[in-house]
């Protein structure tokens, strides 16, 4: 049997999700510097598609885009797993308590690391650590030179953070962390899962199965890859 912790989570799923997250991070670190591992088999010239590193299982280490999908699929299953198990044990009071605490803790788990990343990158930018970097037109802090313009540095920190929460649109400034555009999707997806669980807690097992199948069919028709 897979290892199960005291809180009802499947640790092997958490580990697999962690592996996917590491590969995604590795992808972002290397995709702009390494060309061969990210070439498709039909790319030209063909003579550059004969490297062992392009074959499985090595290619998995560079499958950043596929790992994003894997991460979200696993998250959609593992995040509510402990809540559903409490419902299956007819422990309704504990189930609702776990659901409400999960909603609150989800926000802290997602955004405490983001605050740390934004603050660290902005402090380094203020100290001139990125003075030799060339940012795209929609990124960076062009009005915030190092060691001056405190307000502009604070604004450069605040805009991408507020955008990552969904309070403002990313077009108002992506700052130093344009990659945070995915965070509102993660937050909304998590809340959608919790809302679905809440709505189905009182349904019968057969009704829940039919509703979940209907939702899966609906979202598969609406999915635009």
C-alpha positions in Angstrom: 0.0 0.0 0.0 1.3 3.5 -0.7 2.5 5.4 2.3 -0.2 7.5 4.0 0.5 10.1 6.6 -1.5 10.8 9.8 -3.2 13.7 8.1 -4.5 11.5 5.3 -2.2 12.7 2.5 -0.4 10.4 0.1 3.3 11.3 0.5 4.3 9.6 -2.8 1.9 11.9 -4.6 3.4 14.9 -2.9 6.9 13.6 -3.8 5.8 13.2 -7.5 4.4 16.7 -7.5 7.7 18.0 -6.0 9.7 16.2 -8.8 7.4 17.9 -11.4 8.0 21.3 -9.8 11.8 20.8 -9.8 11.7 19.9 -13.5 9.7 23.0 -14.2 12.1 25.2 -12.3 15.0 23.5 -14.1 13.3 24.2 -17.4 13.0 28.0 -16.7 16.7 28.1 -15.6 18.0 26.4 -18.7 15.6 26.9 -21.6 17.3 30.1 -22.6 20.9 28.7 -22.3 20.7 25.1 -23.6 19.3 24.5 -27.1 19.9 20.8 -27.8 17.7 19.2 -25.1 14.8 21.4 -26.1 14.9 20.6 -29.8 12.0 18.6 -31.3 12.7 15.5 -33.4 11.4 17.3 -36.5 13.5 20.5 -36.1 15.9 21.5 -38.7 18.8 20.8 -39.3 18.3 17.1 -38.7 22.0 16.4 -37.8 21.5 18.3 -34.5 18.8 15.8 -33.5 21.2 12.9 -32.8 22.1 13.4 -29.2 21.5 10.8 -26.5 20.3 13.6 -24.2 17.3 14.1 -26.5 16.0 10.5 -25.8 14.1 9.1 -22.9 14.6 8.9 -20.0 17.0 11.9 -20.2 14.4 14.0 -22.0 12.1 13.9 -19.0 14.5 16.2 -17.2 13.8 18.9 -19.8 10.0 18.3 -20.2 9.1 21.5 -18.4 5.8 22.1 -20.3 4.6 18.6 -19.8 5.4 18.7 -16.1 3.3 21.8 -15.6 0.2 19.8 -16.7 1.3 16.9 -14.6 1.7 19.2 -11.6 -1.8 20.6 -11.9 -3.4 17.2 -12.4 -1.7 15.7 -9.3 -2.6 18.8 -7.3 -6.2 18.6 -8.3 -6.3 15.1 -6.9 -3.9 15.3 -3.9 -5.0 18.7 -2.5 -8.6 17.6 -1.5 -7.6 14.0 -0.8 -7.5 14.3 3.0 -10.8 16.1 3.0 -12.6 13.5 1.0 -11.2 10.7 3.2 -12.8 12.3 6.2 -16.1 12.4 4.4 -15.8 8.8 3.5 -15.4 8.0 7.2 -18.7 9.8 8.0 -16.7 12.3 10.0 -18.6 15.4 8.8 -17.6 17.8 11.5 -13.9 17.1 11.0 -14.4 17.2 7.2 -15.8 20.7 7.3 -13.2 21.8 9.7 -10.4 20.4 7.4 -12.0 22.1 4.4 -12.2 25.6 6.0 -8.6 25.3 7.3 -7.4 24.2 3.9 -8.8 27.2 2.2 -7.0 29.6 4.6 -3.7 27.6 4.6 -3.7 27.5 0.8 -3.3 31.2 0.5 -0.4 31.3 2.9 1.3 28.3 1.2 1.1 30.0 -2.2 2.0 33.5 -1.3 4.5 33.5 1.5 7.2 32.1 -0.9 6.1 34.7 -3.4 6.6 37.5 -1.0 10.1 36.2 -0.2 11.0 35.9 -3.9 9.7 39.4 -4.7 11.4 41.0 -1.7 14.7 39.3 -2.4 14.8 40.1 -6.1 13.8 43.7 -5.5 16.5 44.2 -2.8 19.1 42.7 -5.1 17.9 45.0 -7.9 18.1 48.0 -5.6 21.7 47.1 -4.8 22.6 47.0 -8.5 22.9 43.2 -8.8 21.0 43.3 -12.2 22.7 46.3 -13.6 24.1 44.3 -16.6 20.8 42.5 -17.4 18.7 43.3 -20.4 15.0 43.0 -19.6 12.2 42.7 -22.2 10.2 45.8 -22.8 7.4 44.8 -20.5 9.6 43.6 -17.7 12.1 45.1 -15.3 12.1 48.4 -13.4 13.2 51.1 -15.9 12.2 54.0 -13.5 14.0 52.5 -10.5 17.8 53.0 -10.7 20.0 51.3 -8.1 20.4 53.0 -4.7 17.8 55.6 -5.4 14.1 56.2 -6.2 12.7 54.2 -3.2 9.1 54.8 -4.2 9.7 53.4 -7.7 11.4 50.3 -6.2 8.5 49.8 -3.9 6.1 50.2 -6.8 8.1 47.7 -8.9 7.8 45.2 -6.0 4.1 45.8 -5.3 2.7 45.7 -8.9 3.7 42.1 -9.8 2.7 40.9 -6.3 -0.7 42.5 -6.6 -1.0 41.0 -10.1 -0.1 37.6 -8.7 -3.0 37.8 -6.3 -5.3 39.0 -9.1 -6.0 42.4 -7.7 -4.7 44.2 -10.8 -3.9 43.1 -14.4 -0.4 42.2 -15.3 -0.3 44.9 -18.0 0.2 47.5 -15.2 3.7 46.1 -14.6 5.4 42.7 -14.4 8.5 44.0 -12.6 11.2 41.5 -12.0 8.9 38.5 -11.7 6.9 38.1 -14.8 6.6 34.4 -14.2 4.0 35.1 -11.4 1.3 35.5 -14.0 0.4 31.8 -13.3 -0.4 32.4 -9.6 -4.0 33.7 -10.0 -4.7 30.6 -12.1 -3.3 28.4 -9.3 -5.3 30.3 -6.6 -8.6 30.2 -8.5 -8.1 26.6 -9.4 -7.6 25.7 -5.7 -10.7 27.6 -4.6 -12.7 26.0 -7.4 -11.7 22.5 -6.1 -12.6 23.4 -2.5 -16.0 24.9 -3.7 -16.7 21.7 -5.7 -15.9 19.6 -2.6 -18.2 21.7 -0.5 -21.0 21.5 -2.9 -20.8 17.7 -3.2 -20.3 16.8 0.5 -24.0 16.2 1.1 -24.6 14.4 -2.2 -24.9 10.6 -2.4 -22.0 8.6 -3.9 -23.8 7.9 -7.1 -24.8 11.6 -7.5 -21.2 12.7 -6.8 -19.9 10.3 -9.4 -22.3 11.6 -12.1 -21.7 15.2 -11.3 -17.9 14.8 -11.4 -18.2 12.9 -14.7 -20.4 15.7 -16.1 -17.9 18.4 -15.0 -15.0 16.5 -16.5 -16.8 16.2 -19.8 -17.8 19.8 -19.8 -14.2 21.1 -19.1 -12.8 18.7 -21.6 -15.0 20.4 -24.3 -14.0 23.8 -23.1 -10.3 23.0 -22.9 -8.3 25.0 -25.4 -4.6 23.7 -25.4 
